[in-house]
Amino acid sequence: MLDDRAKLLLKALVERYIADGQPVGSRTLSKASGLDLSPATIRNVMADLEELGLIASPHTSAGRIPTTRGYRLFVDTMLTVQRERLQAPALTPDQPQKVIASAANLLSSLSQFVGVVMAPKRASVFRHIEFLRLSERRFLVIIVSPEGDVQNRILFTETDYSQSQLIETSNYLNTHYAGMAIEQVRNRVQQELVSLQGEIAALMQAAVQVSTEALTEDHKEVVISGERNLLSVSDFSSDMGHLRRAFELFEQKTQLMRLLDVSSQAEGVRIYIGGESQIVPLQELSVVSSPYEVDGQVVGTLGVIGPTRMPYDRMIQIVNITSRLVSNALSQSK
């Protein structure tokens, strides 16, 4: 447990390092903290903080820098967000794709880091479904969404089916379930298993499962803006390895979707500091994120990705206001 003096010194050290990007020495810390302490006392407190794993000493400097644990303690217990008036233009109500793209650009331009937005979750609904026999126990499932998007999936089954059985199953699904959300279809199929032929029921269950995966994957789009901003961040420009790993993360997007999915389950702004969990695997990156809503329902997540040494108070304001702007624009464009 830290005493008040140690907390003040840690807060001053983190704020000074975020501002300057240089390891903080005892003399600088004495001025930044405003505490009337001798250099020896400050060095002793810094030694205690280092022993607790909250700060570390780079090999090339006598100063100290925050660790992941130090940043976490800072953002959880010491961060004060000033109500700065941000000049954020309103997002025009439009098609969701355009609102999302505008939001990613806005996050990037306001933060000067990377803006990321996960597109709204849409109900997994199919308009039409067909089966095509490819070989024994191997079939092509063709799923058409209400918007006309076509998804194809290969389906492997334990039982072989004739083309007439496939036609019968697709006709049944299209007649009774077209236009319904896949989750509703799954529940209805479960209830009607008794009245359906055993073989057809098993095929329908498999088809519903593969349709859920296809339609869900199709809707989970991540829009990223401002990756090049990291080129001007000293933490990355001085180390091409850090920069390369960051760009690999943006290209893969899978890890980002997992992170944003986690964020959508939380209320308000969340801060994820790199290296403290597998959610943000890169120690050099942090993420400030928030869910956004349409008519009071959470439908997606957005955020800013930048160096661990970022001004968290300002990022919180940027993410918070952009979340509100996106929620308003999407709710009005329905």
N, C-alpha and C positions, 0 to 999 in steps of 0.2 A: 504493500500500500504506500503510495507516494504522499509525502506531506505537501503543504501548500507551496513551500519554496521550490521543491523539486518540480511540481506541476507548472509553476510559472516559468521556470528555466527551460523545461522541455517545450512548453508552448512557444516561448521566445525563440528557441533554437529552430523549431520546425518552421515557424513563420519567416525567420531570417533566411533559412535554406531555400524555402520556396521562392522567396523574392530574389535571391542572389545566385543560387545554384552553386555556392562555394561552401566547403566545410567551415563550420562556425567554431572559432576559438573562444577561450575564456574571456578575453578582453572585449571582443565584439559582443559576446553574450551578456556581459555586465552592463554595457550601454543599452542593448536592446531590451533587456528585462526591466530596467529602471530600478533594480534592487541595489541597495548599498551594501555590497558584499565584497570581500577581498578576493583577489584572483585565486588564492589557495582554497578558499571555501567553495568557489565555483568549480574548481577542478575536482574537488572531492565529490560534489554533487554529480558532476558529469561522470565520474568514475562509477558512482552508484547506478546511474541511469544506464551506463554501458553494461554493467554487470547484470542488470535486469533485462538486457536485450532490447532496450528502447532506442539506443543510439549506437553508432559504430564509428570507428576511426579508420579512414582510408589510409593505406600504406604510405602515401606520398604527402600526408598532411598531419599536422598536430591538432587540427580541428575535428569536429564530429559532424556526422550526418544522421538523419533519422533512419531507423530500420522500418520494415513492414509493420512490426508490432508498435513502434513509436507513432507511425502515421495513424494506425488504427485507434490507439488511445487518444490521439489528438482529435480525429474527426468525431469520435464517439462522445468525448467528454469536454473538449476545450474549444471546439469550433464555434465561433459566433458569426452569424450571417448578417451583414449590414444590409439594410434595405436600400440598395442602390437603384436608381431609376434607369432601367435598361431601355434602350431605343430598339424595340423589337417590332417590326411591321406586322400587321395582322395578316393571317393566312386566309386567302380568298377561298370561300366554299367552292369546291370543285369535285371532280372525280377523285376517289380515294388515292389512286396512284399519283396524281399530281400533287395532292396535299402532302403525301408522304415524302415525295421528292423535294418539295419546297421546305418541309420541316428539316430534313437532313442537311440541306444547304444552309438554312438559318442557324442550326446548331453549330455547324462548322464555322460560319462567318462570325458569329458572336463569341465563340470560345477560342477561335484560332487553332483548334485541334481537329479531331475527327468526329463528325456527327453520324449517328447510326439510328435507324428507325426500323422496327419490325412492322410490316404491313398488318392491317387489321385482320383478325381471325374472322373468317366467314363460315357460315354453316356449311357442312359437307353435304351437299344436296346433289343428286344425280337426276338428269332428265331422261336418260336412256342408257340401257346396258345390253351388251351382246356378248356371246361366247363363240369362239372359233376353235375347233379341235386342231391342234398342231401335231400331236402324236399321242401314243398311249399314255393316259393320265397326265397329259400336259396340254394346257389350253391358254388361249389368249382371251383376256377380258378387256373389252372396249367400253369405257365409261365416258359419257357425254354430260357435261355440267349444264346448268340452266343458261350460262353465258355462251355456250357453244364450244368451250374448251374440251379437247379430247385427250383422255389419258389411257394408255395401254399398259397392262400388267400381265406377266406370265403367272399362271396359276397351276401348281402341282397338287394333285389329289391322290388319295390312297385308292380310290375306286376309279375305274375307267368309265367314261360316259359316251353314249352315242350322240351323233349330231342332233337327232330328234329330241333326246333328253335335254340337250343344251338349249335348243329352241324353246322347248316347253318351259324351262326354268327362266329364261330371259323374258318370255311372254308374261309369265306370272309376275315377275319382279316389275316389269314395265307397266302392267295393268294395275297392280295393287299398290305400288310404292313410289312410282315416279313423282318427283317434286317434293318428296319427304326428306328430312334430314336423315343421314345415315344412322345416327344414334336411335332415331325413332324406328327405322327399318329393323335394326338389330333387335330391339325390344319386341317388335311385332312378330318377327320370325321366331324368336324364342317362345312366344306364347302360342304360335300356330304350329309348332313342330309336330304335335300329336296328330293334327289333321292332315299334314303333308306326308307324301311318300318319303320313306327313310332316305333313299338315295338322293332325291331332289332336295330334301331339307339340308343334307350335309353339303351339297353343292352351293345352295343359297347362303349358308353360313360362311363358307369359304369366300364366296363372291363379295359378301358384305364386308368381310375383314379386309380383303385386298382393295376394295373401293374406298374404305375409310383411309387406308394408308396413302392411296393415290391422291385423293382429293385434299387431304390434310397437307401433304408435302407440297402440292401445287400452290397452296395458299400462304405458305410460310416464306415470304420473301423478305430479305433484309436489304435495305437501301443504305449505302455508305457514301459519305461525302467528305472531302477534305483530307484524304490520306497524305497528300503532298505537304500539308501543313507540318507534318512531323519532320520534314527535311530541315526546317528552320529551328527545330528544338534542339538545343545543344546536347541534351541527354541522348539523342539519337544520332545527330549529325557527327558526333565524335566517336561513335561506335557503330560500324556498319552491321555488325552481328545483331545488335538490338533492333536496328531498322529492318533488317531482313526478316527477323522473326515476327515483327509487328505486321509487315506486309503479308507474310504467309497466313497470319491469323485472319486478316481481312479477306484474303482470297478464298480460304476454306469456308468461312461463314458458319460452318456447323457449330463450332464452339461459341460463336456469337449468338446463334439462335438459342443454344442451351442457356446461355447467360440471360438473354432477354426473356426467355420463358420463365426462368426463376424470378426475375424482376417483376413480371406481370402478376405474380402471386403476392407481392408485398404492397403495402400502402405507402404512398408518398415517395419521396426521393430516397434512393439507396446508394451507398458508396461501396464499391468493391475494389479493394487494394490488391494489386498484382502480387502474386507469390504466396498469399496467405491461404489459398485454396485452389482446387483444380478449376474452379469457375473462371478465374482469370489466371491462366497458366504462366503469363509472362511477368516477371518481377518488375520490369521497367514500366508497365502500364497500369493505370487505374481507370475505372469506369464509374461515372455518375449517371444513374438511370432513374426513370420514373415511368409508371404505366400511364396510358391515356385512355379516355373513355368516349363512348358514343351514347348519348342519352342515359348517362349514369352507369353504363355497363363497360367494364374494362375489356378492350378489344386488342390492345397491343402495347408495345413498350418502345421508348426512345431513350437516347442518352448521348453522353460525350465520352470519347475515349482519348486519353492523353497520358502524358508522363506521370509517374507517381508523384513527382514534384510539380503538382498543379495547384493553382489557387482554388481550393475546394469551395470556399464561400461563394465565389463568383460563379463557379460551375453549377452549384446548387440552384442559384437564382435563374441561370440560363435554362437549365433543364426543366425547372418548375414552370416557368412562364411559357416555354415552348409546348409543354404538355397541355397547358390550358388552351393555348392557341389552336393546337391540333384537335383537341376535344371539341372546341367551339365550331371549327371549320367543318369537321366531319358530321357533327350533329345537324348543322344547317344545310349540308349538301345532300341529306338523305331524300 
